[in-house]
Amino acid sequence: MTIEMAAPETPEIVEFPEYGDYESDCPARLAVDIFGNSWLTVIVYTLRDGPLRPIELQRSIGGISQKMLTQTLRRMERMGLLDRRRYAEAPPRVEYELTAAGRDLLTPILALGVWADRHGDAVRAALYGDPED
């Protein structure tokens, strides 16, 4: 899937109320926490086109254990980033879908993907050296 994004604009500066150093309720700290969890952003991106069952998520993502997927989905549900829908069927069926807050996370996730596409090779070369050297 190719994602086209407009040229980056200067980000809007948001003024937050005064927070002490590293206060737990600081919105910026929450954002860093969200993006610090690599599986969370991958799950948001994977759910971008609509609801999926846990097994479909695990197959789409690859490399995530059932335990880590379950833990991350539960955490995301508590955070209000996705909804869990249970269907009264035999066997029981569960689907996960992004909430409005979860869908809004796609904007910075896609922007980060564009940045990685533009600058990833240069950063890797700076860290590990040019493989052609």
N, CA, C and O atoms as a printed pandas DataFrame, in Angstrom:
     atom_number atom_name residue_name chain_id  residue_number  x_coord  y_coord  z_coord
0              1         N          MET        A               1    0.845   -1.177    0.000
1              2        CA          MET        A               1    0.000    0.000    0.000
2              3         C          MET        A               1    0.887    1.235    0.000
3              4         O          MET        A               1    1.796    1.348    0.822
4              5         N          THR        A               2    0.633    2.149   -0.904
5              6        CA          THR        A               2    1.381    3.394   -0.966
6              7         C          THR        A               2    0.539    4.504   -0.366
7              8         O          THR        A               2   -0.648    4.634   -0.662
8              9         N          ILE        A               3    1.164    5.291    0.471
9             10        CA          ILE        A               3    0.459    6.389    1.122
10            11         C          ILE        A               3    1.089    7.685    0.671
11            12         O          ILE        A               3    2.283    7.909    0.867
12            13         N          GLU        A               4    0.299    8.522    0.077
13            14        CA          GLU        A               4    0.766    9.828   -0.376
14            15         C          GLU        A               4    0.373   10.868    0.653
15            16         O          GLU        A               4   -0.782   10.939    1.076
16            17         N          MET        A               5    1.334   11.664    1.048
17            18        CA          MET        A               5    1.050   12.751    1.979
18            19         C          MET        A               5    1.632   14.025    1.403
19            20         O          MET        A               5    2.649   14.003    0.710
20            21         N          ALA        A               6    0.987   15.116    1.691
21            22        CA          ALA        A               6    1.468   16.414    1.246
22            23         C          ALA        A               6    2.802   16.715    1.905
23            24         O          ALA        A               6    3.168   16.100    2.906
24            25         N          ALA        A               7    3.514   17.658    1.336
25            26        CA          ALA        A               7    4.784   18.085    1.924
26            27         C          ALA        A               7    4.543   18.502    3.369
27            28         O          ALA        A               7    3.506   19.079    3.698
28            29         N          PRO        A               8    5.511   18.203    4.224
29            30        CA          PRO        A               8    5.297   18.526    5.640
30            31         C          PRO        A               8    5.167   20.017    5.866
31            32         O          PRO        A               8    5.886   20.829    5.285
32            33         N          GLU        A               9    4.231   20.341    6.720
33            34        CA          GLU        A               9    4.028   21.731    7.107
34            35         C          GLU        A               9    4.668   21.938    8.467
35            36         O          GLU        A               9    4.986   20.984    9.176
36            37         N          THR        A              10    4.848   23.188    8.813
37            38        CA          THR        A              10    5.330   23.462   10.153
38            39         C          THR        A              10    4.232   23.059   11.124
39            40         O          THR        A              10    3.095   23.514   11.000
40            41         N          PRO        A              11    4.563   22.205   12.090
41            42        CA          PRO        A              11    3.521   21.759   13.014
42            43         C          PRO        A              11    2.938   22.922   13.804
43            44         O          PRO        A              11    3.621   23.896   14.120
44            45         N          GLU        A              12    1.666   22.788   14.108
45            46        CA          GLU        A              12    0.992   23.779   14.942
46            47         C          GLU        A              12    1.541   23.672   16.354
47            48         O          GLU        A              12    1.639   22.576   16.906
48            49         N          ILE        A              13    1.892   24.788   16.929
49            50        CA          ILE        A              13    2.392   24.806   18.300
50            51         C          ILE        A              13    1.189   24.819   19.237
51            52         O          ILE        A              13    0.306   25.669   19.126
52            53         N          VAL        A              14    1.170   23.875   20.147
53            54        CA          VAL        A              14    0.077   23.766   21.106
54            55         C          VAL        A              14    0.594   24.227   22.453
55            56         O          VAL        A              14    1.624   23.750   22.929
56            57         N          GLU        A              15   -0.115   25.148   23.059
57            58        CA          GLU        A              15    0.258   25.625   24.390
58            59         C          GLU        A              15   -0.451   24.775   25.435
59            60         O          GLU        A              15   -1.681   24.739   25.493
60            61         N          PHE        A              16    0.327   24.098   26.251
61            62        CA          PHE        A              16   -0.222   23.288   27.326
62            63         C          PHE        A              16   -0.187   24.080   28.615
63            64         O          PHE        A              16    0.649   24.970   28.776
64            65         N          PRO        A              17   -1.087   23.768   29.539
65            66        CA          PRO        A              17   -0.992   24.392   30.857
66            67         C          PRO        A              17    0.343   24.012   31.506
67            68         O          PRO        A              17    0.985   23.045   31.097
68            69         N          GLU        A              18    0.743   24.761   32.495
69            70        CA          GLU        A              18    1.994   24.464   33.191
70            71         C          GLU        A              18    1.920   23.095   33.851
71            72         O          GLU        A              18    0.980   22.793   34.586
72            73         N          TYR        A              19    2.906   22.290   33.581
73            74        CA          TYR        A              19    3.055   20.988   34.224
74            75         C          TYR        A              19    4.443   20.964   34.832
75            76         O          TYR        A              19    5.381   21.555   34.296
76            77         N          GLY        A              20    4.564   20.285   35.940
77            78        CA          GLY        A              20    5.881   20.113   36.533
78            79         C          GLY        A              20    6.695   19.148   35.689
79            80         O          GLY        A              20    6.152   18.475   34.813
80            81         N          ASP        A              21    7.968   19.077   35.942
81            82        CA          ASP        A              21    8.828   18.163   35.202
82            83         C          ASP        A              21    8.316   16.733   35.338
83            84         O          ASP        A              21    8.170   16.208   36.442
84            85         N          TYR        A              22    8.050   16.126   34.199
85            86        CA          TYR        A              22    7.669   14.721   34.121
86            87         C          TYR        A              22    6.386   14.378   34.879
87            88         O          TYR        A              22    6.238   13.249   35.347
88            89         N          GLU        A              23    5.473   15.312   35.007
89            90        CA          GLU        A              23    4.196   15.028   35.660
90            91         C          GLU        A              23    3.467   13.935   34.878
91            92         O          GLU        A              23    3.492   13.920   33.647
92            93         N          SER        A              24    2.830   13.036   35.591
93            94        CA          SER        A              24    2.184   11.906   34.939
94            95         C          SER        A              24    0.974   12.298   34.111
95            96         O          SER        A              24    0.573   11.543   33.225
96            97         N          ASP        A              25    0.377   13.457   34.373
97            98        CA          ASP        A              25   -0.805   13.850   33.611
98            99         C          ASP        A              25   -0.487   14.793   32.455
99           100         O          ASP        A              25   -1.402   15.359   31.858
100          101         N          CYS        A              26    0.781   14.971   32.129
101          102        CA          CYS        A              26    1.173   15.841   31.023
102          103         C          CYS        A              26    0.785   15.176   29.693
103          104         O          CYS        A              26    1.137   14.018   29.467
104          105         N          PRO        A              27    0.066   15.888   28.808
105          106        CA          PRO        A              27   -0.351   15.301   27.531
106          107         C          PRO        A              27    0.829   14.872   26.659
107          108         O          PRO        A              27    0.739   13.871   25.948
108          109         N          ALA        A              28    1.916   15.608   26.707
109          110        CA          ALA        A              28    3.078   15.230   25.899
110          111         C          ALA        A              28    3.661   13.903   26.375
111          112         O          ALA        A              28    4.121   13.099   25.564
112          113         N          ARG        A              29    3.644   13.677   27.667
113          114        CA          ARG        A              29    4.149   12.412   28.213
114          115         C          ARG        A              29    3.270   11.252   27.751
115          116         O          ARG        A              29    3.774   10.169   27.452
116          117         N          LEU        A              30    1.974   11.476   27.693
117          118        CA          LEU        A              30    1.060   10.454   27.195
118          119         C          LEU        A              30    1.388   10.105   25.742
119          120         O          LEU        A              30    1.432    8.931   25.373
120          121         N          ALA        A              31    1.617   11.129   24.926
121          122        CA          ALA        A              31    1.934   10.894   23.514
122          123         C          ALA        A              31    3.230   10.102   23.362
123          124         O          ALA        A              31    3.310    9.190   22.538
124          125         N          VAL        A              32    4.234   10.445   24.147
125          126        CA          VAL        A              32    5.503    9.719   24.090
126          127         C          VAL        A              32    5.289    8.272   24.523
127          128         O          VAL        A              32    5.869    7.359   23.934
128          129         N          ASP        A              33    4.476    8.056   25.530
129          130        CA          ASP        A              33    4.169    6.707   25.994
130          131         C          ASP        A              33    3.489    5.897   24.898
131          132         O          ASP        A              33    3.826    4.732   24.687
132          133         N          ILE        A              34    2.539    6.503   24.202
133          134        CA          ILE        A              34    1.827    5.814   23.118
134          135         C          ILE        A              34    2.794    5.419   22.013
135          136         O          ILE        A              34    2.763    4.283   21.540
136          137         N          PHE        A              35    3.645    6.338   21.601
137          138        CA          PHE        A              35    4.563    6.043   20.500
138          139         C          PHE        A              35    5.762    5.209   20.953
139          140         O          PHE        A              35    6.488    4.660   20.124
140          141         N          GLY        A              36    5.968    5.117   22.259
141          142        CA          GLY        A              36    7.030    4.267   22.775
142          143         C          GLY        A              36    6.660    2.795   22.746
143          144         O          GLY        A              36    7.536    1.936   22.852
144          145         N          ASN        A              37    5.394    2.494   22.606
145          146        CA          ASN        A              37    4.926    1.112   22.525
146          147         C          ASN        A              37    4.815    0.745   21.052
147          148         O          ASN        A              37    3.847    1.109   20.385
148          149         N          SER        A              38    5.804    0.029   20.553
149          150        CA          SER        A              38    5.846   -0.249   19.117
150          151         C          SER        A              38    4.645   -1.048   18.627
151          152         O          SER        A              38    4.195   -0.834   17.501
152          153         N          TRP        A              39    4.114   -1.956   19.432
153          154        CA          TRP        A              39    2.976   -2.751   18.979
154          155         C          TRP        A              39    1.707   -1.919   18.878
155          156         O          TRP        A              39    0.882   -2.158   17.996
156          157         N          LEU        A              40    1.541   -0.952   19.760
157          158        CA          LEU        A              40    0.337   -0.133   19.752
158          159         C          LEU        A              40    0.184    0.583   18.411
159          160         O          LEU        A              40   -0.894    0.548   17.816
160          161         N          THR        A              41    1.225    1.218   17.935
161          162        CA          THR        A              41    1.132    1.947   16.672
162          163         C          THR        A              41    0.937    0.993   15.497
163          164         O          THR        A              41    0.245    1.333   14.538
164          165         N          VAL        A              42    1.533   -0.191   15.558
165          166        CA          VAL        A              42    1.354   -1.183   14.495
166          167         C          VAL        A              42   -0.098   -1.656   14.462
167          168         O          VAL        A              42   -0.671   -1.823   13.385
168          169         N          ILE        A              43   -0.693   -1.872   15.632
169          170        CA          ILE        A              43   -2.087   -2.308   15.694
170          171         C          ILE        A              43   -3.013   -1.220   15.169
171          172         O          ILE        A              43   -3.949   -1.516   14.427
172          173         N          VAL        A              44   -2.770    0.028   15.539
173          174        CA          VAL        A              44   -3.589    1.125   15.016
174          175         C          VAL        A              44   -3.520    1.130   13.490
175          176         O          VAL        A              44   -4.549    1.218   12.819
176          177         N          TYR        A              45   -2.320    1.037   12.950
177          178        CA          TYR        A              45   -2.155    1.055   11.490
178          179         C          TYR        A              45   -2.858   -0.145   10.843
179          180         O          TYR        A              45   -3.472   -0.009    9.785
180          181         N          THR        A              46   -2.768   -1.306   11.473
181          182        CA          THR        A              46   -3.382   -2.510   10.920
182          183         C          THR        A              46   -4.907   -2.424   10.925
183          184         O          THR        A              46   -5.562   -2.999   10.056
184          185         N          LEU        A              47   -5.473   -1.713   11.896
185          186        CA          LEU        A              47   -6.930   -1.569   11.979
186          187         C          LEU        A              47   -7.465   -0.388   11.166
187          188         O          LEU        A              47   -8.652   -0.073   11.253
188          189         N          ARG        A              48   -6.618    0.263   10.384
189          190        CA          ARG        A              48   -7.005    1.487    9.666
190          191         C          ARG        A              48   -8.188    1.285    8.713
191          192         O          ARG        A              48   -8.954    2.221    8.479
192          193         N          ASP        A              49   -8.348    0.072    8.159
193          194        CA          ASP        A              49   -9.412   -0.157    7.181
194          195         C          ASP        A              49  -10.678   -0.757    7.773
195          196         O          ASP        A              49  -11.633   -1.033    7.048
196          197         N          GLY        A              50  -10.692   -0.962    9.098
197          198        CA          GLY        A              50  -11.904   -1.485    9.712
198          199         C          GLY        A              50  -11.611   -2.572   10.715
199          200         O          GLY        A              50  -10.454   -2.926   10.944
200          201         N          PRO        A              51  -12.672   -3.109   11.321
201          202        CA          PRO        A              51  -12.517   -4.071   12.411
202          203         C          PRO        A              51  -11.877   -5.377   11.947
203          204         O          PRO        A              51  -12.045   -5.810   10.807
204          205         N          LEU        A              52  -11.132   -5.991   12.880
205          206        CA          LEU        A              52  -10.524   -7.293   12.631
206          207         C          LEU        A              52  -10.635   -8.151   13.882
207          208         O          LEU        A              52  -10.724   -7.640   14.998
208          209         N          ARG        A              53  -10.630   -9.450   13.678
209          210        CA          ARG        A              53  -10.576  -10.401   14.780
210          211         C          ARG        A              53   -9.128  -10.515   15.240
211          212         O          ARG        A              53   -8.210  -10.215   14.477
212          213         N          PRO        A              54   -8.916  -10.949   16.491
213          214        CA          PRO        A              54   -7.539  -11.060   16.991
214          215         C          PRO        A              54   -6.634  -11.928   16.122
215          216         O          PRO        A              54   -5.475  -11.577   15.903
216          217         N          ILE        A              55   -7.136  -13.044   15.628
217          218        CA          ILE        A              55   -6.305  -13.919   14.796
218          219         C          ILE        A              55   -5.935  -13.228   13.484
219          220         O          ILE        A              55   -4.836  -13.427   12.966
220          221         N          GLU        A              56   -6.845  -12.418   12.947
221          222        CA          GLU        A              56   -6.541  -11.666   11.723
222          223         C          GLU        A              56   -5.472  -10.615   11.988
223          224         O          GLU        A              56   -4.588  -10.395   11.160
224          225         N          LEU        A              57   -5.558   -9.966   13.152
225          226        CA          LEU        A              57   -4.530   -9.000   13.540
226          227         C          LEU        A              57   -3.175   -9.684   13.650
227          228         O          LEU        A              57   -2.181   -9.192   13.117
228          229         N          GLN        A              58   -3.135  -10.810   14.335
229          230        CA          GLN        A              58   -1.867  -11.506   14.540
230          231         C          GLN        A              58   -1.260  -11.940   13.214
231          232         O          GLN        A              58   -0.050  -11.821   13.022
232          233         N          ARG        A              59   -2.071  -12.437   12.304
233          234        CA          ARG        A              59   -1.568  -12.849   10.981
234          235         C          ARG        A              59   -1.078  -11.649   10.179
235          236         O          ARG        A              59   -0.059  -11.731    9.494
236          237         N          SER        A              60   -1.805  -10.535   10.263
237          238        CA          SER        A              60   -1.427   -9.338    9.498
238          239         C          SER        A              60   -0.142   -8.715   10.010
239          240         O          SER        A              60    0.670   -8.218    9.230
240          241         N          ILE        A              61    0.041   -8.743   11.314
241          242        CA          ILE        A              61    1.197   -8.081   11.917
242          243         C          ILE        A              61    2.442   -8.943   11.801
243          244         O          ILE        A              61    3.486   -8.463   11.360
244          245         N          GLY        A              62    2.351  -10.177   12.179
245          246        CA          GLY        A              62    3.517  -11.049   12.144
246          247         C          GLY        A              62    4.528  -10.664   13.218
247          248         O          GLY        A              62    4.810   -9.482   13.416
248          249         N          GLY        A              63    5.066  -11.652   13.902
249          250        CA          GLY        A              63    6.082  -11.394   14.904
250          251         C          GLY        A              63    5.562  -11.022   16.280
251          252         O          GLY        A              63    6.353  -10.870   17.211
252          253         N          ILE        A              64    4.258  -10.871   16.433
253          254        CA          ILE        A              64    3.694  -10.535   17.745
254          255         C          ILE        A              64    3.114  -11.806   18.356
255          256         O          ILE        A              64    2.374  -12.539   17.699
256          257         N          SER        A              65    3.453  -12.057   19.606
257          258        CA          SER        A              65    2.928  -13.237   20.284
258          259         C          SER        A              65    1.464  -13.003   20.659
259          260         O          SER        A              65    1.001  -11.865   20.736
260          261         N          GLN        A              66    0.758  -14.092   20.887
261          262        CA          GLN        A              66   -0.644  -13.995   21.306
262          263         C          GLN        A              66   -0.744  -13.226   22.622
263          264         O          GLN        A              66   -1.642  -12.402   22.798
264          265         N          LYS        A              67    0.174  -13.495   23.540
265          266        CA          LYS        A              67    0.163  -12.824   24.838
266          267         C          LYS        A              67    0.358  -11.318   24.678
267          268         O          LYS        A              67   -0.377  -10.537   25.283
268          269         N          MET        A              68    1.334  -10.898   23.874
269          270        CA          MET        A              68    1.595   -9.470   23.682
270          271         C          MET        A              68    0.426   -8.796   22.964
271          272         O          MET        A              68    0.053   -7.673   23.304
272          273         N          LEU        A              69   -0.147   -9.471   21.985
273          274        CA          LEU        A              69   -1.309   -8.924   21.280
274          275         C          LEU        A              69   -2.457   -8.706   22.254
275          276         O          LEU        A              69   -3.068   -7.637   22.262
276          277         N          THR        A              70   -2.756   -9.703   23.072
277          278        CA          THR        A              70   -3.853   -9.589   24.044
278          279         C          THR        A              70   -3.598   -8.454   25.024
279          280         O          THR        A              70   -4.493   -7.651   25.289
280          281         N          GLN        A              71   -2.391   -8.378   25.563
281          282        CA          GLN        A              71   -2.051   -7.307   26.510
282          283         C          GLN        A              71   -2.202   -5.931   25.871
283          284         O          GLN        A              71   -2.745   -5.011   26.483
284          285         N          THR        A              72   -1.723   -5.797   24.652
285          286        CA          THR        A              72   -1.777   -4.493   23.976
286          287         C          THR        A              72   -3.211   -4.119   23.630
287          288         O          THR        A              72   -3.599   -2.962   23.787
288          289         N          LEU        A              73   -4.002   -5.076   23.164
289          290        CA          LEU        A              73   -5.405   -4.798   22.849
290          291         C          LEU        A              73   -6.167   -4.371   24.106
291          292         O          LEU        A              73   -6.960   -3.431   24.059
292          293         N          ARG        A              74   -5.934   -5.044   25.210
293          294        CA          ARG        A              74   -6.608   -4.673   26.463
294          295         C          ARG        A              74   -6.213   -3.273   26.906
295          296         O          ARG        A              74   -7.056   -2.488   27.341
296          297         N          ARG        A              75   -4.935   -2.967   26.792
297          298        CA          ARG        A              75   -4.458   -1.631   27.169
298          299         C          ARG        A              75   -5.076   -0.562   26.268
299          300         O          ARG        A              75   -5.506    0.486   26.750
300          301         N          MET        A              76   -5.120   -0.825   24.967
301          302        CA          MET        A              76   -5.697    0.133   24.022
302          303         C          MET        A              76   -7.181    0.342   24.290
303          304         O          MET        A              76   -7.693    1.452   24.146
304          305         N          GLU        A              77   -7.871   -0.727   24.681
305          306        CA          GLU        A              77   -9.293   -0.604   25.013
306          307         C          GLU        A              77   -9.466    0.275   26.253
307          308         O          GLU        A              77  -10.341    1.140   26.278
308          309         N          ARG        A              78   -8.641    0.063   27.277
309          310        CA          ARG        A              78   -8.702    0.899   28.487
310          311         C          ARG        A              78   -8.390    2.356   28.173
311          312         O          ARG        A              78   -8.938    3.260   28.805
312          313         N          MET        A              79   -7.522    2.588   27.210
313          314        CA          MET        A              79   -7.136    3.950   26.826
314          315         C          MET        A              79   -8.200    4.632   25.958
315          316         O          MET        A              79   -8.118    5.834   25.709
316          317         N          GLY        A              80   -9.184    3.876   25.503
317          318        CA          GLY        A              80  -10.225    4.445   24.647
318          319         C          GLY        A              80   -9.811    4.556   23.189
319          320         O          GLY        A              80  -10.388    5.344   22.440
320          321         N          LEU        A              81   -8.806    3.767   22.773
321          322        CA          LEU        A              81   -8.332    3.820   21.390
322          323         C          LEU        A              81   -9.035    2.821   20.490
323          324         O          LEU        A              81   -9.028    2.969   19.268
324          325         N          LEU        A              82   -9.642    1.803   21.086
325          326        CA          LEU        A              82  -10.402    0.856   20.282
326          327         C          LEU        A              82  -11.567    0.296   21.061
327          328         O          LEU        A              82  -11.598    0.316   22.292
328          329         N          ASP        A              83  -12.529   -0.208   20.301
329          330        CA          ASP        A              83  -13.708   -0.857   20.859
330          331         C          ASP        A              83  -13.598   -2.354   20.610
331          332         O          ASP        A              83  -13.147   -2.793   19.552
332          333         N          ARG        A              84  -14.015   -3.119   21.595
333          334        CA          ARG        A              84  -14.055   -4.576   21.497
334          335         C          ARG        A              84  -15.512   -4.977   21.348
335          336         O          ARG        A              84  -16.345   -4.622   22.182
336          337         N          ARG        A              85  -15.818   -5.705   20.307
337          338        CA          ARG        A              85  -17.183   -6.135   20.053
338          339         C          ARG        A              85  -17.257   -7.656   20.152
339          340         O          ARG        A              85  -16.550   -8.371   19.443
340          341         N          ARG        A              86  -18.125   -8.139   21.045
341          342        CA          ARG        A              86  -18.348   -9.575   21.209
342          343         C          ARG        A              86  -19.649   -9.956   20.525
343          344         O          ARG        A              86  -20.657   -9.260   20.646
344          345         N          TYR        A              87  -19.613  -11.062   19.812
345          346        CA          TYR        A              87  -20.802  -11.574   19.149
346          347         C          TYR        A              87  -21.221  -12.874   19.828
347          348         O          TYR        A              87  -20.387  -13.740   20.092
348          349         N          ALA        A              88  -22.514  -13.004   20.109
349          350        CA          ALA        A              88  -23.043  -14.199   20.767
350          351         C          ALA        A              88  -23.216  -15.299   19.729
351          352         O          ALA        A              88  -24.316  -15.554   19.239
352          353         N          GLU        A              89  -22.115  -15.932   19.414
353          354        CA          GLU        A              89  -22.109  -17.020   18.440
354          355         C          GLU        A              89  -21.379  -18.200   19.059
355          356         O          GLU        A              89  -20.711  -18.068   20.085
356          357         N          ALA        A              90  -21.514  -19.341   18.429
357          358        CA          ALA        A              90  -20.744  -20.507   18.859
358          359         C          ALA        A              90  -19.859  -20.923   17.686
359          360         O          ALA        A              90  -20.394  -21.319   16.651
360          361         N          PRO        A              91  -18.567  -20.854   17.795
361          362        CA          PRO        A              91  -17.789  -20.330   18.919
362          363         C          PRO        A              91  -17.892  -18.805   18.987
363          364         O          PRO        A              91  -18.223  -18.153   17.997
364          365         N          PRO        A              92  -17.606  -18.244   20.165
365          366        CA          PRO        A              92  -17.695  -16.794   20.329
366          367         C          PRO        A              92  -16.750  -16.074   19.370
367          368         O          PRO        A              92  -15.662  -16.561   19.065
368          369         N          ARG        A              93  -17.181  -14.925   18.910
369          370        CA          ARG        A              93  -16.382  -14.123   17.978
370          371         C          ARG        A              93  -16.170  -12.742   18.585
371          372         O          ARG        A              93  -17.096  -12.152   19.142
372          373         N          VAL        A              94  -14.944  -12.230   18.475
373          374        CA          VAL        A              94  -14.583  -10.911   18.983
374          375         C          VAL        A              94  -13.915  -10.141   17.854
375          376         O          VAL        A              94  -13.112  -10.699   17.106
376          377         N          GLU        A              95  -14.247   -8.857   17.729
377          378        CA          GLU        A              95  -13.593   -7.966   16.770
378          379         C          GLU        A              95  -13.158   -6.702   17.481
379          380         O          GLU        A              95  -13.768   -6.278   18.462
380          381         N          TYR        A              96  -12.096   -6.112   16.971
381          382        CA          TYR        A              96  -11.594   -4.843   17.493
382          383         C          TYR        A              96  -11.667   -3.803   16.382
383          384         O          TYR        A              96  -11.361   -4.074   15.221
384          385         N          GLU        A              97  -12.089   -2.593   16.784
385          386        CA          GLU        A              97  -12.229   -1.489   15.834
386          387         C          GLU        A              97  -11.724   -0.209   16.495
387          388         O          GLU        A              97  -11.916   -0.009   17.695
388          389         N          LEU        A              98  -11.085    0.650   15.718
389          390        CA          LEU        A              98  -10.586    1.913   16.242
390          391         C          LEU        A              98  -11.734    2.839   16.624
391          392         O          LEU        A              98  -12.753    2.896   15.935
392          393         N          THR        A              99  -11.564    3.556   17.715
393          394        CA          THR        A              99  -12.479    4.640   18.083
394          395         C          THR        A              99  -12.026    5.893   17.332
395          396         O          THR        A              99  -11.052    5.858   16.581
396          397         N          ALA        A             100  -12.733    6.984   17.541
397          398        CA          ALA        A             100  -12.329    8.254   16.916
398          399         C          ALA        A             100  -10.916    8.642   17.365
399          400         O          ALA        A             100  -10.114    9.108   16.557
400          401         N          ALA        A             101  -10.614    8.450   18.646
401          402        CA          ALA        A             101   -9.269    8.771   19.150
402          403         C          ALA        A             101   -8.222    7.877   18.493
403          404         O          ALA        A             101   -7.133    8.341   18.158
404          405         N          GLY        A             102   -8.543    6.607   18.309
405          406        CA          GLY        A             102   -7.620    5.691   17.639
406          407         C          GLY        A             102   -7.402    6.065   16.185
407          408         O          GLY        A             102   -6.274    6.024   15.695
408          409         N          ARG        A             103   -8.482    6.434   15.484
409          410        CA          ARG        A             103   -8.346    6.852   14.080
410          411         C          ARG        A             103   -7.520    8.127   13.967
411          412         O          ARG        A             103   -6.756    8.289   13.015
412          413         N          ASP        A             104   -7.670    9.031   14.933
413          414        CA          ASP        A             104   -6.873   10.263   14.907
414          415         C          ASP        A             104   -5.376    9.988   15.052
415          416         O          ASP        A             104   -4.554   10.786   14.602
416          417         N          LEU        A             105   -5.025    8.877   15.668
417          418        CA          LEU        A             105   -3.607    8.515   15.781
418          419         C          LEU        A             105   -2.989    8.181   14.430
419          420         O          LEU        A             105   -1.767    8.212   14.285
420          421         N          LEU        A             106   -3.816    7.862   13.445
421          422        CA          LEU        A             106   -3.275    7.552   12.121
422          423         C          LEU        A             106   -2.525    8.743   11.523
423          424         O          LEU        A             106   -1.565    8.551   10.776
424          425         N          THR        A             107   -2.942    9.957   11.836
425          426        CA          THR        A             107   -2.271   11.139   11.275
426          427         C          THR        A             107   -0.797   11.186   11.670
427          428         O          THR        A             107    0.049   11.263   10.779
428          429         N          PRO        A             108   -0.443   11.144   12.957
429          430        CA          PRO        A             108    0.988   11.159   13.269
430          431         C          PRO        A             108    1.700    9.863   12.881
431          432         O          PRO        A             108    2.892    9.893   12.578
432          433         N          ILE        A             109    1.003    8.732   12.882
433          434        CA          ILE        A             109    1.639    7.479   12.480
434          435         C          ILE        A             109    2.026    7.546   11.003
435          436         O          ILE        A             109    3.136    7.165   10.632
436          437         N          LEU        A             110    1.116    8.028   10.167
437          438        CA          LEU        A             110    1.418    8.156    8.734
438          439         C          LEU        A             110    2.517    9.185    8.493
439          440         O          LEU        A             110    3.378    8.990    7.635
440          441         N          ALA        A             111    2.488   10.283    9.253
441          442        CA          ALA        A             111    3.535   11.303    9.122
442          443         C          ALA        A             111    4.899   10.721    9.502
443          444         O          ALA        A             111    5.900   11.005    8.843
444          445         N          LEU        A             112    4.940    9.918   10.551
445          446        CA          LEU        A             112    6.191    9.280   10.956
446          447         C          LEU        A             112    6.665    8.299    9.884
447          448         O          LEU        A             112    7.865    8.177    9.638
448          449         N          GLY        A             113    5.736    7.610    9.256
449          450        CA          GLY        A             113    6.082    6.711    8.151
450          451         C          GLY        A             113    6.691    7.464    6.976
451          452         O          GLY        A             113    7.657    6.998    6.372
452          453         N          VAL        A             114    6.134    8.619    6.651
453          454        CA          VAL        A             114    6.693    9.445    5.575
454          455         C          VAL        A             114    8.104    9.891    5.937
455          456         O          VAL        A             114    9.007    9.849    5.102
456          457         N          TRP        A             115    8.291   10.321    7.188
457          458        CA          TRP        A             115    9.621   10.737    7.642
458          459         C          TRP        A             115   10.609    9.571    7.514
459          460         O          TRP        A             115   11.724    9.747    7.024
460          461         N          ALA        A             116   10.188    8.379    7.960
461          462        CA          ALA        A             116   11.064    7.208    7.901
462          463         C          ALA        A             116   11.427    6.868    6.464
463          464         O          ALA        A             116   12.562    6.482    6.184
464          465         N          ASP        A             117   10.474    7.009    5.556
465          466        CA          ASP        A             117   10.737    6.744    4.148
466          467         C          ASP        A             117   11.753    7.743    3.582
467          468         O          ASP        A             117   12.635    7.371    2.809
468          469         N          ARG        A             118   11.621    8.996    3.969
469          470        CA          ARG        A             118   12.512   10.043    3.459
470          471         C          ARG        A             118   13.903    9.985    4.073
471          472         O          ARG        A             118   14.889   10.246    3.385
472          473         N          HIS        A             119   13.998    9.649    5.349
473          474        CA          HIS        A             119   15.268    9.804    6.059
474          475         C          HIS        A             119   15.822    8.523    6.664
475          476         O          HIS        A             119   16.920    8.536    7.220
476          477         N          GLY        A             120   15.097    7.431    6.571
477          478        CA          GLY        A             120   15.531    6.183    7.205
478          479         C          GLY        A             120   16.884    5.701    6.723
479          480         O          GLY        A             120   17.714    5.299    7.539
480          481         N          ASP        A             121   17.132    5.728    5.413
481          482        CA          ASP        A             121   18.417    5.262    4.887
482          483         C          ASP        A             121   19.574    6.104    5.414
483          484         O          ASP        A             121   20.622    5.566    5.771
484          485         N          ALA        A             122   19.389    7.421    5.464
485          486        CA          ALA        A             122   20.449    8.304    5.950
486          487         C          ALA        A             122   20.718    8.063    7.431
487          488         O          ALA        A             122   21.872    8.068    7.860
488          489         N          VAL        A             123   19.665    7.853    8.215
489          490        CA          VAL        A             123   19.850    7.608    9.642
490          491         C          VAL        A             123   20.555    6.269    9.852
491          492         O          VAL        A             123   21.478    6.169   10.661
492          493         N          ARG        A             124   20.116    5.237    9.118
493          494        CA          ARG        A             124   20.777    3.929    9.233
494          495         C          ARG        A             124   22.245    4.022    8.838
495          496         O          ARG        A             124   23.106    3.450    9.506
496          497         N          ALA        A             125   22.538    4.744    7.747
497          498        CA          ALA        A             125   23.926    4.900    7.303
498          499         C          ALA        A             125   24.759    5.626    8.358
499          500         O          ALA        A             125   25.911    5.267    8.600
500          501         N          ALA        A             126   24.175    6.643    8.980
501          502        CA          ALA        A             126   24.896    7.379   10.014
502          503         C          ALA        A             126   25.173    6.493   11.229
503          504         O          ALA        A             126   26.234    6.592   11.844
504          505         N          LEU        A             127   24.227    5.639   11.567
505          506        CA          LEU        A             127   24.385    4.763   12.726
506          507         C          LEU        A             127   25.323    3.578   12.454
507          508         O          LEU        A             127   26.172    3.240   13.279
508          509         N          TYR        A             128   25.153    2.967   11.298
509          510        CA          TYR        A             128   25.835    1.703   11.044
510          511         C          TYR        A             128   26.868    1.773    9.921
511          512         O          TYR        A             128   27.527    0.776    9.625
512          513         N          GLY        A             129   27.012    2.917    9.305
513          514        CA          GLY        A             129   27.943    3.059    8.191
514          515         C          GLY        A             129   27.289    2.644    6.892
515          516         O          GLY        A             129   26.316    1.891    6.876
516          517         N          ASP        A             130   27.827    3.137    5.833
517          518        CA          ASP        A             130   27.323    2.835    4.503
518          519         C          ASP        A             130   27.699    1.402    4.170
519          520         O          ASP        A             130   28.880    1.058    4.219
520          521         N          PRO        A             131   26.721    0.544    3.830
521          522        CA          PRO        A             131   27.040   -0.864    3.543
522          523         C          PRO        A             131   27.954   -1.033    2.335
523          524         O          PRO        A             131   28.563   -2.091    2.170
524          525         N          GLU        A             132   28.062   -0.016    1.490
525          526        CA          GLU        A             132   28.915   -0.115    0.314
526          527         C          GLU        A             132   30.348    0.338    0.591
527          528         O          GLU        A             132   31.185    0.299   -0.311
528          529         N          ASP        A             133   30.650    0.770    1.831
529          530        CA          ASP        A             133   32.012    1.200    2.168
530          531         C          ASP        A             133   32.939    0.015    2.289
531          532         O          ASP        A             133   34.126    0.187    2.568
